Amino acid sequence: MRITHILPIITVMAVCANAANSQVYFTKNGSISFFSKASMEDIKADNNQVISIINIQSGEIRFSVLNNAFHFPKAMMEEHFNSDYIESDKFPTSTFKGNIADINKVDVSKNATYSLVAQGDLSIHGISKPVTTVAMFTVNDGQIEGTAVFKILLKDYDIKIPSLVINNIAEKIEITVRCIYGKK
Amino acid sequence: MNIKLKKWITACISIGIIAFVSGYFVWNKPHADIKDAESIAITAVDLYKNFKSDPAKADALLLNKIVVVAGNISSVSINQNNQKVIFLKTSTEGAFVNCTMEEHINNFKTGDDISLKGKCSGYISGDADMGLPGDVFLIRCYLAKSDHKQ
C-alpha cells in the first residue's frame, strides 16, 4: 500500500481519536461525603480528592476515591473508620463504574440541568454491588456539574460494627457525590 | 455508714470520673499535627515515579507518612470545600502530585517552584480506557517552612 493510501486512513483515525477525547470530561478534586444519623453522635466525613471521568457520548462514568483521605471532624472517628470499618490498608480505594442512561440528552453548548439515571457497580471494602440512582447534571459555561445522593447498607459491603457501638452507627449511610467536570 | 463502705464508694466514684474524663479526651483528641511533624523529603517527580513503578514499595515507604514535596506548579484550583488544590508536575503528562491545602496561601501561581508539607494518602491509577493518568495525593498540606514568601 502506498503512502498516499495510508495517509487518509491515518487522518481519519486521528480525527476519530480526537473526537473521542473531546467527549471526555473529568475532575481530580471531586467531592464525596457520607452521613449517618446515630443516637449519640452523627457521623459525617468528606473527601475532596475524588477522581471521576465521564464520557458524554457513551455515558460511561467512573469514580475512584482513596478511603484513607476521608476527613472526619474527630481524629478518633477517622482512626476507627480506617482500621476497623473500611480497613483502608487492605482496601485502599472505593470505586464506582457505571453508565448514565440518555446521556445524549446533554447538550454541552447550552446551560441547562438534566435529571438522568446512573447505574453501575459500587465497590467498597472489597465487595461490589449494583447501585442505581438519579443524578443531576448541570451544564454551566462548558463545565458539567454532577450531583447524586443515595443510600447504602453497611451490611451489603460486609462492614461489621462491634455490638458495643452498634447503636451509635446507623446501618444505612447516605452518600452525597458532587463533581465539577472540565473537558479533557 | 461505715467508714470502709464510704471509702469504697468514694474510690468507685473517683475511678468513674477519671474513666469518663479520659474517655472524653481520647474521643475528642485533635487530629495529628502535620506542621511540626517529622517528614520525608522528596521531589514531586520522584514521588510519582515511586508509586507508578512499584506501588507496594511506595506504600511501605510513603503511604500515610508526612512528606515534604518539592515541585513545580502546573495549576492551582479550588475544591468544593473552598480549599486550594495545587497540582505539581510529574514526568508524566496529565499526572500530578495533587495537594489539598489546609492553610490558605496566596502568591503562588502556575510555573512557580514550591515545597509543600502534607500527608501522603496514596495513588489513584486514573483510567487507562479513557486516557486519564492518575495522581498521587497529598492531604492537609502546608507550605514547607523554607518556602514562605516575604
Chai-1 contact restraints between the chains, C-beta under 6 A:
chainA,res_idxA,chainB,res_idxB,connection_type,confidence,min_distance_angstrom,max_distance_angstrom,comment,restraint_id
A,V24,B,M130,contact,1.0,0.0,6.0,A-B,restraint_1
A,F26,B,L132,contact,1.0,0.0,6.0,A-B,restraint_2
A,K28,B,N98,contact,1.0,0.0,6.0,A-B,restraint_3
A,K28,B,D135,contact,1.0,0.0,6.0,A-B,restraint_4
A,N29,B,N79,contact,1.0,0.0,6.0,A-B,restraint_5
A,N29,B,V85,contact,1.0,0.0,6.0,A-B,restraint_6
A,S31,B,Q80,contact,1.0,0.0,6.0,A-B,restraint_7
A,N48,B,N79,contact,1.0,0.0,6.0,A-B,restraint_8
A,N48,B,N81,contact,1.0,0.0,6.0,A-B,restraint_9
A,Q49,B,F137,contact,1.0,0.0,6.0,A-B,restraint_10
A,I51,B,I124,contact,1.0,0.0,6.0,A-B,restraint_11
A,I53,B,D127,contact,1.0,0.0,6.0,A-B,restraint_12
A,I53,B,M130,contact,1.0,0.0,6.0,A-B,restraint_13
A,I53,B,L132,contact,1.0,0.0,6.0,A-B,restraint_14
A,R62,B,D127,contact,1.0,0.0,6.0,A-B,restraint_15
A,S64,B,I124,contact,1.0,0.0,6.0,A-B,restraint_16
A,L66,B,S121,contact,1.0,0.0,6.0,A-B,restraint_17
A,L66,B,G122,contact,1.0,0.0,6.0,A-B,restraint_18
A,N68,B,S121,contact,1.0,0.0,6.0,A-B,restraint_19
A,A69,B,S121,contact,1.0,0.0,6.0,A-B,restraint_20
A,A69,B,I139,contact,1.0,0.0,6.0,A-B,restraint_21
A,A75,B,K29,contact,1.0,0.0,6.0,A-B,restraint_22
A,A75,B,H31,contact,1.0,0.0,6.0,A-B,restraint_23
A,M76,B,W27,contact,1.0,0.0,6.0,A-B,restraint_24
A,P92,B,G122,contact,1.0,0.0,6.0,A-B,restraint_25
A,R178,B,Q80,contact,1.0,0.0,6.0,A-B,restraint_26
